[in-house]
Amino acid sequence: MRLTCEVCEAIKFAKGKETPCEECMPQAMPENQEAWMMFQISRNQLIVGGMGGVIDINIMAVKTVMDLYEIKNQRECMEKVLQMAHIFIREMQKK
């Protein structure tokens, strides 16, 4: 099971401890908050190729989330989400 923010918060709350969000997630600059949120919601929607290799993030899933959250400048947000996804994928491939 992958530890998500919701699970981490529930565990820490139950133990009466603070969540280690600053250690776990980088602080997004104010102009990147929307893109960061869209990435966090859709980061599990990856396209996987043969042998389990991750190819990319599913842009239709990102678009759906942006529509649900009524993101105004979707082109700019999508570009930022794709940049974040590519960094995320590169880091996953290193492990």
Phi and psi restraints in degrees (range 20) as a CNS / XPLOR table:
assign (resid 1 and name C) (resid 2 and name N)
       (resid 2 and name CA) (resid 2 and name C) 1.0 -85.9 20.0 2
assign (resid 2 and name N) (resid 2 and name CA)
       (resid 2 and name C) (resid 3 and name N) 1.0 133.4 20.0 2
assign (resid 2 and name C) (resid 3 and name N)
       (resid 3 and name CA) (resid 3 and name C) 1.0 -78.5 20.0 2
assign (resid 3 and name N) (resid 3 and name CA)
       (resid 3 and name C) (resid 4 and name N) 1.0 112.7 20.0 2
assign (resid 3 and name C) (resid 4 and name N)
       (resid 4 and name CA) (resid 4 and name C) 1.0 -96.0 20.0 2
assign (resid 4 and name N) (resid 4 and name CA)
       (resid 4 and name C) (resid 5 and name N) 1.0 169.2 20.0 2
assign (resid 4 and name C) (resid 5 and name N)
       (resid 5 and name CA) (resid 5 and name C) 1.0 -57.6 20.0 2
assign (resid 5 and name N) (resid 5 and name CA)
       (resid 5 and name C) (resid 6 and name N) 1.0 -43.2 20.0 2
assign (resid 5 and name C) (resid 6 and name N)
       (resid 6 and name CA) (resid 6 and name C) 1.0 -62.0 20.0 2
assign (resid 6 and name N) (resid 6 and name CA)
       (resid 6 and name C) (resid 7 and name N) 1.0 -43.6 20.0 2
assign (resid 6 and name C) (resid 7 and name N)
       (resid 7 and name CA) (resid 7 and name C) 1.0 -67.0 20.0 2
assign (resid 7 and name N) (resid 7 and name CA)
       (resid 7 and name C) (resid 8 and name N) 1.0 -45.0 20.0 2
assign (resid 7 and name C) (resid 8 and name N)
       (resid 8 and name CA) (resid 8 and name C) 1.0 -58.3 20.0 2
assign (resid 8 and name N) (resid 8 and name CA)
       (resid 8 and name C) (resid 9 and name N) 1.0 -46.3 20.0 2
assign (resid 8 and name C) (resid 9 and name N)
       (resid 9 and name CA) (resid 9 and name C) 1.0 -62.2 20.0 2
assign (resid 9 and name N) (resid 9 and name CA)
       (resid 9 and name C) (resid 10 and name N) 1.0 -40.8 20.0 2
assign (resid 9 and name C) (resid 10 and name N)
       (resid 10 and name CA) (resid 10 and name C) 1.0 -64.5 20.0 2
assign (resid 10 and name N) (resid 10 and name CA)
       (resid 10 and name C) (resid 11 and name N) 1.0 -43.0 20.0 2
assign (resid 10 and name C) (resid 11 and name N)
       (resid 11 and name CA) (resid 11 and name C) 1.0 -64.6 20.0 2
assign (resid 11 and name N) (resid 11 and name CA)
       (resid 11 and name C) (resid 12 and name N) 1.0 -47.8 20.0 2
assign (resid 11 and name C) (resid 12 and name N)
       (resid 12 and name CA) (resid 12 and name C) 1.0 -65.0 20.0 2
assign (resid 12 and name N) (resid 12 and name CA)
       (resid 12 and name C) (resid 13 and name N) 1.0 -40.0 20.0 2
assign (resid 12 and name C) (resid 13 and name N)
       (resid 13 and name CA) (resid 13 and name C) 1.0 -62.2 20.0 2
assign (resid 13 and name N) (resid 13 and name CA)
       (resid 13 and name C) (resid 14 and name N) 1.0 -44.4 20.0 2
assign (resid 13 and name C) (resid 14 and name N)
       (resid 14 and name CA) (resid 14 and name C) 1.0 -61.9 20.0 2
assign (resid 14 and name N) (resid 14 and name CA)
       (resid 14 and name C) (resid 15 and name N) 1.0 -32.1 20.0 2
assign (resid 14 and name C) (resid 15 and name N)
       (resid 15 and name CA) (resid 15 and name C) 1.0 -91.1 20.0 2
assign (resid 15 and name N) (resid 15 and name CA)
       (resid 15 and name C) (resid 16 and name N) 1.0 -1.9 20.0 2
assign (resid 15 and name C) (resid 16 and name N)
       (resid 16 and name CA) (resid 16 and name C) 1.0 70.8 20.0 2
assign (resid 16 and name N) (resid 16 and name CA)
       (resid 16 and name C) (resid 17 and name N) 1.0 30.6 20.0 2
assign (resid 16 and name C) (resid 17 and name N)
       (resid 17 and name CA) (resid 17 and name C) 1.0 -117.4 20.0 2
assign (resid 17 and name N) (resid 17 and name CA)
       (resid 17 and name C) (resid 18 and name N) 1.0 160.1 20.0 2
assign (resid 17 and name C) (resid 18 and name N)
       (resid 18 and name CA) (resid 18 and name C) 1.0 -77.2 20.0 2
assign (resid 18 and name N) (resid 18 and name CA)
       (resid 18 and name C) (resid 19 and name N) 1.0 148.7 20.0 2
assign (resid 18 and name C) (resid 19 and name N)
       (resid 19 and name CA) (resid 19 and name C) 1.0 -79.5 20.0 2
assign (resid 19 and name N) (resid 19 and name CA)
       (resid 19 and name C) (resid 20 and name N) 1.0 145.2 20.0 2
assign (resid 19 and name C) (resid 20 and name N)
       (resid 20 and name CA) (resid 20 and name C) 1.0 -89.9 20.0 2
assign (resid 20 and name N) (resid 20 and name CA)
       (resid 20 and name C) (resid 21 and name N) 1.0 44.5 20.0 2
assign (resid 20 and name C) (resid 21 and name N)
       (resid 21 and name CA) (resid 21 and name C) 1.0 -57.1 20.0 2
assign (resid 21 and name N) (resid 21 and name CA)
       (resid 21 and name C) (resid 22 and name N) 1.0 -38.4 20.0 2
assign (resid 21 and name C) (resid 22 and name N)
       (resid 22 and name CA) (resid 22 and name C) 1.0 -63.1 20.0 2
assign (resid 22 and name N) (resid 22 and name CA)
       (resid 22 and name C) (resid 23 and name N) 1.0 -31.6 20.0 2
assign (resid 22 and name C) (resid 23 and name N)
       (resid 23 and name CA) (resid 23 and name C) 1.0 -78.9 20.0 2
assign (resid 23 and name N) (resid 23 and name CA)
       (resid 23 and name C) (resid 24 and name N) 1.0 -33.8 20.0 2
assign (resid 23 and name C) (resid 24 and name N)
       (resid 24 and name CA) (resid 24 and name C) 1.0 -83.8 20.0 2
assign (resid 24 and name N) (resid 24 and name CA)
       (resid 24 and name C) (resid 25 and name N) 1.0 -40.6 20.0 2
assign (resid 24 and name C) (resid 25 and name N)
       (resid 25 and name CA) (resid 25 and name C) 1.0 -125.8 20.0 2
assign (resid 25 and name N) (resid 25 and name CA)
       (resid 25 and name C) (resid 26 and name N) 1.0 137.4 20.0 2
assign (resid 25 and name C) (resid 26 and name N)
       (resid 26 and name CA) (resid 26 and name C) 1.0 -68.6 20.0 2
assign (resid 26 and name N) (resid 26 and name CA)
       (resid 26 and name C) (resid 27 and name N) 1.0 151.1 20.0 2
assign (resid 26 and name C) (resid 27 and name N)
       (resid 27 and name CA) (resid 27 and name C) 1.0 -78.7 20.0 2
assign (resid 27 and name N) (resid 27 and name CA)
       (resid 27 and name C) (resid 28 and name N) 1.0 121.4 20.0 2
assign (resid 27 and name C) (resid 28 and name N)
       (resid 28 and name CA) (resid 28 and name C) 1.0 -80.9 20.0 2
assign (resid 28 and name N) (resid 28 and name CA)
       (resid 28 and name C) (resid 29 and name N) 1.0 142.0 20.0 2
assign (resid 28 and name C) (resid 29 and name N)
       (resid 29 and name CA) (resid 29 and name C) 1.0 -67.1 20.0 2
assign (resid 29 and name N) (resid 29 and name CA)
       (resid 29 and name C) (resid 30 and name N) 1.0 152.2 20.0 2
assign (resid 29 and name C) (resid 30 and name N)
       (resid 30 and name CA) (resid 30 and name C) 1.0 -52.0 20.0 2
assign (resid 30 and name N) (resid 30 and name CA)
       (resid 30 and name C) (resid 31 and name N) 1.0 -38.4 20.0 2
assign (resid 30 and name C) (resid 31 and name N)
       (resid 31 and name CA) (resid 31 and name C) 1.0 -73.9 20.0 2
assign (resid 31 and name N) (resid 31 and name CA)
       (resid 31 and name C) (resid 32 and name N) 1.0 -8.0 20.0 2
assign (resid 31 and name C) (resid 32 and name N)
       (resid 32 and name CA) (resid 32 and name C) 1.0 -110.5 20.0 2
assign (resid 32 and name N) (resid 32 and name CA)
       (resid 32 and name C) (resid 33 and name N) 1.0 5.5 20.0 2
assign (resid 32 and name C) (resid 33 and name N)
       (resid 33 and name CA) (resid 33 and name C) 1.0 -59.6 20.0 2
assign (resid 33 and name N) (resid 33 and name CA)
       (resid 33 and name C) (resid 34 and name N) 1.0 -45.3 20.0 2
assign (resid 33 and name C) (resid 34 and name N)
       (resid 34 and name CA) (resid 34 and name C) 1.0 -62.9 20.0 2
assign (resid 34 and name N) (resid 34 and name CA)
       (resid 34 and name C) (resid 35 and name N) 1.0 -46.3 20.0 2
assign (resid 34 and name C) (resid 35 and name N)
       (resid 35 and name CA) (resid 35 and name C) 1.0 -63.3 20.0 2
assign (resid 35 and name N) (resid 35 and name CA)
       (resid 35 and name C) (resid 36 and name N) 1.0 -39.8 20.0 2
assign (resid 35 and name C) (resid 36 and name N)
       (resid 36 and name CA) (resid 36 and name C) 1.0 -62.4 20.0 2
assign (resid 36 and name N) (resid 36 and name CA)
       (resid 36 and name C) (resid 37 and name N) 1.0 -43.1 20.0 2
assign (resid 36 and name C) (resid 37 and name N)
       (resid 37 and name CA) (resid 37 and name C) 1.0 -63.9 20.0 2
assign (resid 37 and name N) (resid 37 and name CA)
       (resid 37 and name C) (resid 38 and name N) 1.0 -43.5 20.0 2
assign (resid 37 and name C) (resid 38 and name N)
       (resid 38 and name CA) (resid 38 and name C) 1.0 -63.3 20.0 2
assign (resid 38 and name N) (resid 38 and name CA)
       (resid 38 and name C) (resid 39 and name N) 1.0 -39.2 20.0 2
assign (resid 38 and name C) (resid 39 and name N)
       (resid 39 and name CA) (resid 39 and name C) 1.0 -66.0 20.0 2
assign (resid 39 and name N) (resid 39 and name CA)
       (resid 39 and name C) (resid 40 and name N) 1.0 -44.0 20.0 2
assign (resid 39 and name C) (resid 40 and name N)
       (resid 40 and name CA) (resid 40 and name C) 1.0 -60.8 20.0 2
assign (resid 40 and name N) (resid 40 and name CA)
       (resid 40 and name C) (resid 41 and name N) 1.0 -38.1 20.0 2
assign (resid 40 and name C) (resid 41 and name N)
       (resid 41 and name CA) (resid 41 and name C) 1.0 -72.8 20.0 2
assign (resid 41 and name N) (resid 41 and name CA)
       (resid 41 and name C) (resid 42 and name N) 1.0 -37.9 20.0 2
assign (resid 41 and name C) (resid 42 and name N)
       (resid 42 and name CA) (resid 42 and name C) 1.0 -105.5 20.0 2
assign (resid 42 and name N) (resid 42 and name CA)
       (resid 42 and name C) (resid 43 and name N) 1.0 6.6 20.0 2
assign (resid 42 and name C) (resid 43 and name N)
       (resid 43 and name CA) (resid 43 and name C) 1.0 -65.2 20.0 2
assign (resid 43 and name N) (resid 43 and name CA)
       (resid 43 and name C) (resid 44 and name N) 1.0 -17.1 20.0 2
assign (resid 43 and name C) (resid 44 and name N)
       (resid 44 and name CA) (resid 44 and name C) 1.0 -89.4 20.0 2
assign (resid 44 and name N) (resid 44 and name CA)
       (resid 44 and name C) (resid 45 and name N) 1.0 -0.6 20.0 2
assign (resid 44 and name C) (resid 45 and name N)
       (resid 45 and name CA) (resid 45 and name C) 1.0 -94.3 20.0 2
assign (resid 45 and name N) (resid 45 and name CA)
       (resid 45 and name C) (resid 46 and name N) 1.0 69.6 20.0 2
assign (resid 45 and name C) (resid 46 and name N)
       (resid 46 and name CA) (resid 46 and name C) 1.0 -100.2 20.0 2
assign (resid 46 and name N) (resid 46 and name CA)
       (resid 46 and name C) (resid 47 and name N) 1.0 150.3 20.0 2
assign (resid 46 and name C) (resid 47 and name N)
       (resid 47 and name CA) (resid 47 and name C) 1.0 -93.3 20.0 2
assign (resid 47 and name N) (resid 47 and name CA)
       (resid 47 and name C) (resid 48 and name N) 1.0 122.7 20.0 2
assign (resid 47 and name C) (resid 48 and name N)
       (resid 48 and name CA) (resid 48 and name C) 1.0 -112.0 20.0 2
assign (resid 48 and name N) (resid 48 and name CA)
       (resid 48 and name C) (resid 49 and name N) 1.0 131.2 20.0 2
assign (resid 48 and name C) (resid 49 and name N)
       (resid 49 and name CA) (resid 49 and name C) 1.0 -94.8 20.0 2
assign (resid 49 and name N) (resid 49 and name CA)
       (resid 49 and name C) (resid 50 and name N) 1.0 -167.4 20.0 2
assign (resid 49 and name C) (resid 50 and name N)
       (resid 50 and name CA) (resid 50 and name C) 1.0 -59.1 20.0 2
assign (resid 50 and name N) (resid 50 and name CA)
       (resid 50 and name C) (resid 51 and name N) 1.0 148.8 20.0 2
assign (resid 50 and name C) (resid 51 and name N)
       (resid 51 and name CA) (resid 51 and name C) 1.0 64.9 20.0 2
assign (resid 51 and name N) (resid 51 and name CA)
       (resid 51 and name C) (resid 52 and name N) 1.0 15.3 20.0 2
assign (resid 51 and name C) (resid 52 and name N)
       (resid 52 and name CA) (resid 52 and name C) 1.0 79.3 20.0 2
assign (resid 52 and name N) (resid 52 and name CA)
       (resid 52 and name C) (resid 53 and name N) 1.0 11.0 20.0 2
assign (resid 52 and name C) (resid 53 and name N)
       (resid 53 and name CA) (resid 53 and name C) 1.0 -75.7 20.0 2
assign (resid 53 and name N) (resid 53 and name CA)
       (resid 53 and name C) (resid 54 and name N) 1.0 132.8 20.0 2
assign (resid 53 and name C) (resid 54 and name N)
       (resid 54 and name CA) (resid 54 and name C) 1.0 -77.4 20.0 2
assign (resid 54 and name N) (resid 54 and name CA)
       (resid 54 and name C) (resid 55 and name N) 1.0 129.5 20.0 2
assign (resid 54 and name C) (resid 55 and name N)
       (resid 55 and name CA) (resid 55 and name C) 1.0 -97.3 20.0 2
assign (resid 55 and name N) (resid 55 and name CA)
       (resid 55 and name C) (resid 56 and name N) 1.0 -49.6 20.0 2
assign (resid 55 and name C) (resid 56 and name N)
       (resid 56 and name CA) (resid 56 and name C) 1.0 -168.2 20.0 2
assign (resid 56 and name N) (resid 56 and name CA)
       (resid 56 and name C) (resid 57 and name N) 1.0 177.8 20.0 2
assign (resid 56 and name C) (resid 57 and name N)
       (resid 57 and name CA) (resid 57 and name C) 1.0 -90.0 20.0 2
assign (resid 57 and name N) (resid 57 and name CA)
       (resid 57 and name C) (resid 58 and name N) 1.0 148.1 20.0 2
assign (resid 57 and name C) (resid 58 and name N)
       (resid 58 and name CA) (resid 58 and name C) 1.0 -76.3 20.0 2
assign (resid 58 and name N) (resid 58 and name CA)
       (resid 58 and name C) (resid 59 and name N) 1.0 107.6 20.0 2
assign (resid 58 and name C) (resid 59 and name N)
       (resid 59 and name CA) (resid 59 and name C) 1.0 -68.8 20.0 2
assign (resid 59 and name N) (resid 59 and name CA)
       (resid 59 and name C) (resid 60 and name N) 1.0 -23.4 20.0 2
assign (resid 59 and name C) (resid 60 and name N)
       (resid 60 and name CA) (resid 60 and name C) 1.0 -70.1 20.0 2
assign (resid 60 and name N) (resid 60 and name CA)
       (resid 60 and name C) (resid 61 and name N) 1.0 -33.6 20.0 2
assign (resid 60 and name C) (resid 61 and name N)
       (resid 61 and name CA) (resid 61 and name C) 1.0 -67.0 20.0 2
assign (resid 61 and name N) (resid 61 and name CA)
       (resid 61 and name C) (resid 62 and name N) 1.0 -42.3 20.0 2
assign (resid 61 and name C) (resid 62 and name N)
       (resid 62 and name CA) (resid 62 and name C) 1.0 -63.0 20.0 2
assign (resid 62 and name N) (resid 62 and name CA)
       (resid 62 and name C) (resid 63 and name N) 1.0 -43.8 20.0 2
assign (resid 62 and name C) (resid 63 and name N)
       (resid 63 and name CA) (resid 63 and name C) 1.0 -61.0 20.0 2
assign (resid 63 and name N) (resid 63 and name CA)
       (resid 63 and name C) (resid 64 and name N) 1.0 -41.8 20.0 2
assign (resid 63 and name C) (resid 64 and name N)
       (resid 64 and name CA) (resid 64 and name C) 1.0 -61.6 20.0 2
assign (resid 64 and name N) (resid 64 and name CA)
       (resid 64 and name C) (resid 65 and name N) 1.0 -44.2 20.0 2
assign (resid 64 and name C) (resid 65 and name N)
       (resid 65 and name CA) (resid 65 and name C) 1.0 -65.0 20.0 2
assign (resid 65 and name N) (resid 65 and name CA)
       (resid 65 and name C) (resid 66 and name N) 1.0 -41.6 20.0 2
assign (resid 65 and name C) (resid 66 and name N)
       (resid 66 and name CA) (resid 66 and name C) 1.0 -62.5 20.0 2
assign (resid 66 and name N) (resid 66 and name CA)
       (resid 66 and name C) (resid 67 and name N) 1.0 -38.9 20.0 2
assign (resid 66 and name C) (resid 67 and name N)
       (resid 67 and name CA) (resid 67 and name C) 1.0 -63.8 20.0 2
assign (resid 67 and name N) (resid 67 and name CA)
       (resid 67 and name C) (resid 68 and name N) 1.0 -44.7 20.0 2
assign (resid 67 and name C) (resid 68 and name N)
       (resid 68 and name CA) (resid 68 and name C) 1.0 -60.9 20.0 2
assign (resid 68 and name N) (resid 68 and name CA)
       (resid 68 and name C) (resid 69 and name N) 1.0 -37.3 20.0 2
assign (resid 68 and name C) (resid 69 and name N)
       (resid 69 and name CA) (resid 69 and name C) 1.0 -92.7 20.0 2
assign (resid 69 and name N) (resid 69 and name CA)
       (resid 69 and name C) (resid 70 and name N) 1.0 6.1 20.0 2
assign (resid 69 and name C) (resid 70 and name N)
       (resid 70 and name CA) (resid 70 and name C) 1.0 52.6 20.0 2
assign (resid 70 and name N) (resid 70 and name CA)
       (resid 70 and name C) (resid 71 and name N) 1.0 49.0 20.0 2
assign (resid 70 and name C) (resid 71 and name N)
       (resid 71 and name CA) (resid 71 and name C) 1.0 -70.0 20.0 2
assign (resid 71 and name N) (resid 71 and name CA)
       (resid 71 and name C) (resid 72 and name N) 1.0 127.3 20.0 2
assign (resid 71 and name C) (resid 72 and name N)
       (resid 72 and name CA) (resid 72 and name C) 1.0 -74.3 20.0 2
assign (resid 72 and name N) (resid 72 and name CA)
       (resid 72 and name C) (resid 73 and name N) 1.0 -54.8 20.0 2
assign (resid 72 and name C) (resid 73 and name N)
       (resid 73 and name CA) (resid 73 and name C) 1.0 -96.7 20.0 2
assign (resid 73 and name N) (resid 73 and name CA)
       (resid 73 and name C) (resid 74 and name N) 1.0 79.5 20.0 2
assign (resid 73 and name C) (resid 74 and name N)
       (resid 74 and name CA) (resid 74 and name C) 1.0 -69.9 20.0 2
assign (resid 74 and name N) (resid 74 and name CA)
       (resid 74 and name C) (resid 75 and name N) 1.0 -31.1 20.0 2
assign (resid 74 and name C) (resid 75 and name N)
       (resid 75 and name CA) (resid 75 and name C) 1.0 -63.8 20.0 2
assign (resid 75 and name N) (resid 75 and name CA)
       (resid 75 and name C) (resid 76 and name N) 1.0 -48.2 20.0 2
assign (resid 75 and name C) (resid 76 and name N)
       (resid 76 and name CA) (resid 76 and name C) 1.0 -64.5 20.0 2
assign (resid 76 and name N) (resid 76 and name CA)
       (resid 76 and name C) (resid 77 and name N) 1.0 -43.0 20.0 2
assign (resid 76 and name C) (resid 77 and name N)
       (resid 77 and name CA) (resid 77 and name C) 1.0 -62.8 20.0 2
assign (resid 77 and name N) (resid 77 and name CA)
       (resid 77 and name C) (resid 78 and name N) 1.0 -43.6 20.0 2
assign (resid 77 and name C) (resid 78 and name N)
       (resid 78 and name CA) (resid 78 and name C) 1.0 -61.1 20.0 2
assign (resid 78 and name N) (resid 78 and name CA)
       (resid 78 and name C) (resid 79 and name N) 1.0 -42.5 20.0 2
assign (resid 78 and name C) (resid 79 and name N)
       (resid 79 and name CA) (resid 79 and name C) 1.0 -59.9 20.0 2
assign (resid 79 and name N) (resid 79 and name CA)
       (resid 79 and name C) (resid 80 and name N) 1.0 -42.1 20.0 2
assign (resid 79 and name C) (resid 80 and name N)
       (resid 80 and name CA) (resid 80 and name C) 1.0 -68.0 20.0 2
assign (resid 80 and name N) (resid 80 and name CA)
       (resid 80 and name C) (resid 81 and name N) 1.0 -41.9 20.0 2
assign (resid 80 and name C) (resid 81 and name N)
       (resid 81 and name CA) (resid 81 and name C) 1.0 -62.5 20.0 2
assign (resid 81 and name N) (resid 81 and name CA)
       (resid 81 and name C) (resid 82 and name N) 1.0 -41.8 20.0 2
assign (resid 81 and name C) (resid 82 and name N)
       (resid 82 and name CA) (resid 82 and name C) 1.0 -64.0 20.0 2
assign (resid 82 and name N) (resid 82 and name CA)
       (resid 82 and name C) (resid 83 and name N) 1.0 -39.2 20.0 2
assign (resid 82 and name C) (resid 83 and name N)
       (resid 83 and name CA) (resid 83 and name C) 1.0 -61.7 20.0 2
assign (resid 83 and name N) (resid 83 and name CA)
       (resid 83 and name C) (resid 84 and name N) 1.0 -46.1 20.0 2
assign (resid 83 and name C) (resid 84 and name N)
       (resid 84 and name CA) (resid 84 and name C) 1.0 -61.3 20.0 2
assign (resid 84 and name N) (resid 84 and name CA)
       (resid 84 and name C) (resid 85 and name N) 1.0 -42.4 20.0 2
assign (resid 84 and name C) (resid 85 and name N)
       (resid 85 and name CA) (resid 85 and name C) 1.0 -63.2 20.0 2
assign (resid 85 and name N) (resid 85 and name CA)
       (resid 85 and name C) (resid 86 and name N) 1.0 -41.0 20.0 2
assign (resid 85 and name C) (resid 86 and name N)
       (resid 86 and name CA) (resid 86 and name C) 1.0 -67.0 20.0 2
assign (resid 86 and name N) (resid 86 and name CA)
       (resid 86 and name C) (resid 87 and name N) 1.0 -37.1 20.0 2
assign (resid 86 and name C) (resid 87 and name N)
       (resid 87 and name CA) (resid 87 and name C) 1.0 -65.5 20.0 2
assign (resid 87 and name N) (resid 87 and name CA)
       (resid 87 and name C) (resid 88 and name N) 1.0 -45.0 20.0 2
assign (resid 87 and name C) (resid 88 and name N)
       (resid 88 and name CA) (resid 88 and name C) 1.0 -58.0 20.0 2
assign (resid 88 and name N) (resid 88 and name CA)
       (resid 88 and name C) (resid 89 and name N) 1.0 -46.0 20.0 2
assign (resid 88 and name C) (resid 89 and name N)
       (resid 89 and name CA) (resid 89 and name C) 1.0 -65.7 20.0 2
assign (resid 89 and name N) (resid 89 and name CA)
       (resid 89 and name C) (resid 90 and name N) 1.0 -43.0 20.0 2
assign (resid 89 and name C) (resid 90 and name N)
       (resid 90 and name CA) (resid 90 and name C) 1.0 -59.2 20.0 2
assign (resid 90 and name N) (resid 90 and name CA)
       (resid 90 and name C) (resid 91 and name N) 1.0 -43.4 20.0 2
assign (resid 90 and name C) (resid 91 and name N)
       (resid 91 and name CA) (resid 91 and name C) 1.0 -65.8 20.0 2
assign (resid 91 and name N) (resid 91 and name CA)
       (resid 91 and name C) (resid 92 and name N) 1.0 -38.1 20.0 2
assign (resid 91 and name C) (resid 92 and name N)
       (resid 92 and name CA) (resid 92 and name C) 1.0 -63.6 20.0 2
assign (resid 92 and name N) (resid 92 and name CA)
       (resid 92 and name C) (resid 93 and name N) 1.0 -39.0 20.0 2
assign (resid 92 and name C) (resid 93 and name N)
       (resid 93 and name CA) (resid 93 and name C) 1.0 -69.8 20.0 2
assign (resid 93 and name N) (resid 93 and name CA)
       (resid 93 and name C) (resid 94 and name N) 1.0 -24.5 20.0 2
assign (resid 93 and name C) (resid 94 and name N)
       (resid 94 and name CA) (resid 94 and name C) 1.0 -70.1 20.0 2
assign (resid 94 and name N) (resid 94 and name CA)
       (resid 94 and name C) (resid 95 and name N) 1.0 -27.8 20.0 2
